[in-house]
Amino acid sequence: MSSALKIYRKPPASQVKQLLAESSLPTSDLSPEHLEDFFGCGSVEALEGVVGLEIHGSVALLRSLAVSVNRRGGGYGKALLYHAERHAQSRGAAEIYLLTTTAADFFEKLGYRRIDRQRAPDAIRQTGEFSALCPSSSAFMVKLLSENSAVGGAAAGGRSAAGLVRR
């Protein structure tokens, strides 16, 4: 991955939905409001990676993280995740949550830990991802952003976040 990876806000909705669908991630509930906190990388014509958040005060939900097949393994996913964490923290979030059926090991290496779904904050419970779109068998994970003042600075063991946060 180039050290000059350009990450930009609000990638085109059609490309976001296409990349998420290619990664078997949900798109049915995506609205223009959701896309306010989505970030892409690559060019506007050819989205190579995407990450999306839902920010609810002091908590955020990492709702989507996907990298195009031809860019997986290049660190794009990790860069997008770190960008999302910094963005959530800048908007006042102290904790970031996610649900995944396939990528728990990847997220654990980046400082996320599994917790019981019963411990989800009300704001997270009320999201479509938590309440309807993700199966109850999904791993529910959290990262305390305040624990790491340099969010995104932890060693990741070299794995990429290719098409992760699968439901």
C-alpha positions as CSV (number, residue, x, y, z in Angstrom):
1,M,0.0,0.0,0.0
2,S,1.2,3.4,-0.8
3,S,1.9,5.7,2.2
4,A,-0.1,8.3,0.3
5,L,-3.4,6.4,0.4
6,K,-6.1,9.0,-0.1
7,I,-9.1,8.5,2.2
8,Y,-12.1,10.7,1.4
9,R,-15.5,11.4,3.0
10,K,-18.8,10.3,1.5
11,P,-17.9,8.1,-1.4
12,P,-20.7,7.6,-4.1
13,A,-23.6,5.7,-2.7
14,S,-23.8,3.4,-5.7
15,Q,-20.2,2.4,-5.4
16,V,-20.4,1.9,-1.6
17,K,-23.4,-0.4,-2.1
18,Q,-21.6,-2.3,-4.9
19,L,-18.5,-2.9,-2.8
20,L,-20.4,-3.9,0.3
21,A,-22.5,-6.3,-1.7
22,E,-19.4,-7.9,-3.3
23,S,-18.2,-8.5,0.3
24,S,-21.5,-9.9,1.4
25,L,-22.2,-7.0,3.7
26,P,-25.7,-5.5,4.2
27,T,-26.8,-2.5,2.2
28,S,-30.6,-2.5,2.6
29,D,-30.7,0.1,5.3
30,L,-28.1,2.5,3.9
31,S,-29.5,6.0,3.7
32,P,-28.0,9.4,2.8
33,E,-27.7,10.0,6.6
34,H,-25.6,6.9,7.0
35,L,-23.2,7.9,4.3
36,E,-22.3,11.1,6.1
37,D,-19.8,9.1,8.2
38,F,-18.6,6.8,5.4
39,F,-15.1,7.0,4.0
40,G,-13.6,5.6,0.8
41,C,-10.2,5.1,-0.7
42,G,-9.1,4.8,-4.3
43,S,-10.6,7.1,-6.9
44,V,-14.1,8.4,-7.0
45,E,-14.5,6.4,-10.2
46,A,-13.1,3.2,-8.7
47,L,-13.8,2.7,-5.0
48,E,-11.1,0.3,-3.6
49,G,-12.2,0.3,0.1
50,V,-14.9,1.7,2.3
51,V,-15.5,2.1,6.0
52,G,-18.7,3.4,7.6
53,L,-19.7,4.5,11.1
54,E,-22.9,5.3,12.9
55,I,-22.0,7.8,15.7
56,H,-24.4,8.0,18.6
57,G,-22.9,10.5,21.1
58,S,-20.2,8.8,23.1
59,V,-20.5,5.5,21.3
60,A,-20.1,4.5,17.6
61,L,-20.9,1.5,15.5
62,L,-18.5,0.4,12.9
63,R,-21.1,-0.8,10.5
64,S,-19.1,-1.6,7.4
65,L,-15.5,-2.3,6.3
66,A,-14.7,-3.7,2.9
67,V,-11.8,-3.7,0.5
68,S,-12.0,-4.6,-3.2
69,V,-10.7,-8.1,-4.1
70,N,-7.8,-6.7,-6.1
71,R,-6.6,-4.6,-3.1
72,R,-6.9,-7.1,-0.2
73,G,-3.8,-7.8,1.7
74,G,-2.3,-4.3,1.0
75,G,-3.2,-2.6,4.3
76,Y,-6.2,-0.7,3.0
77,G,-8.6,-2.1,5.5
78,K,-6.3,-1.3,8.4
79,A,-5.8,2.3,7.2
80,L,-9.6,2.7,6.7
81,L,-10.3,1.3,10.2
82,Y,-7.8,3.7,11.8
83,H,-9.2,6.6,9.9
84,A,-12.7,5.7,11.2
85,E,-11.5,5.3,14.8
86,R,-9.9,8.8,14.7
87,H,-13.0,10.3,13.1
88,A,-15.3,8.7,15.8
89,Q,-13.0,10.0,18.5
90,S,-13.0,13.5,17.0
91,R,-16.8,13.4,17.1
92,G,-16.8,12.6,20.8
93,A,-17.1,8.8,20.8
94,A,-15.2,7.0,23.5
95,E,-16.2,3.5,22.5
96,I,-16.6,1.9,19.1
97,Y,-18.6,-1.3,18.6
98,L,-19.0,-3.8,15.8
99,L,-20.6,-7.1,14.9
100,T,-18.8,-9.6,12.7
101,T,-19.2,-13.2,11.6
102,T,-15.9,-13.6,9.9
103,A,-13.3,-11.1,11.1
104,A,-13.1,-11.3,14.9
105,D,-9.4,-12.4,14.8
106,F,-8.5,-9.4,12.7
107,F,-10.2,-6.9,15.0
108,E,-8.8,-8.6,18.1
109,K,-5.3,-7.9,16.7
110,L,-6.2,-4.2,16.4
111,G,-7.4,-3.8,20.0
112,Y,-11.1,-4.9,19.9
113,R,-12.4,-7.4,22.4
114,R,-15.4,-9.6,22.4
115,I,-18.2,-8.8,24.8
116,D,-21.6,-10.2,25.5
117,R,-24.4,-8.6,23.4
118,Q,-26.3,-8.0,26.6
119,R,-23.8,-5.3,27.4
120,A,-24.5,-3.3,24.3
121,P,-25.4,0.4,25.0
122,D,-29.0,1.3,24.2
123,A,-27.9,3.5,21.3
124,I,-26.1,0.5,19.7
125,R,-29.1,-1.9,20.4
126,Q,-31.4,0.5,18.5
127,T,-29.4,0.4,15.3
128,G,-30.6,-1.7,12.4
129,E,-27.3,-3.6,12.3
130,F,-27.6,-4.8,15.9
131,S,-31.4,-5.3,16.0
132,A,-32.2,-6.8,12.6
133,L,-29.4,-7.2,10.1
134,C,-26.7,-9.1,11.9
135,P,-27.3,-12.7,13.1
136,S,-27.3,-13.3,16.9
137,S,-24.3,-15.6,16.3
138,S,-22.2,-12.6,15.2
139,A,-19.2,-11.7,17.5
140,F,-20.0,-8.4,19.3
141,M,-16.8,-6.4,19.9
142,V,-15.7,-3.1,21.4
143,K,-12.7,-0.9,21.5
144,L,-12.3,1.8,24.1
145,L,-10.9,4.7,22.0
146,S,-9.8,6.6,25.2
147,E,-7.5,3.6,26.1
148,N,-5.2,4.4,23.1
149,S,-4.5,8.1,22.8
150,A,-2.9,7.3,19.4
151,V,-5.9,5.5,17.9
152,G,-4.8,3.3,15.1
153,G,-1.2,3.1,16.3
154,A,-1.3,-0.4,17.7
155,A,0.6,-3.1,15.9
156,A,-1.6,-5.2,13.7
157,G,0.4,-8.3,12.9
158,G,0.4,-7.6,9.2
159,R,-3.2,-8.8,8.4
160,S,-5.4,-6.8,6.1
161,A,-9.1,-6.0,6.7
162,A,-10.2,-7.4,3.3
163,G,-14.0,-7.3,3.1
164,L,-14.5,-7.5,6.8
165,V,-17.3,-6.9,9.3
166,R,-19.4,-9.5,7.6
167,R,-22.9,-10.2,8.8
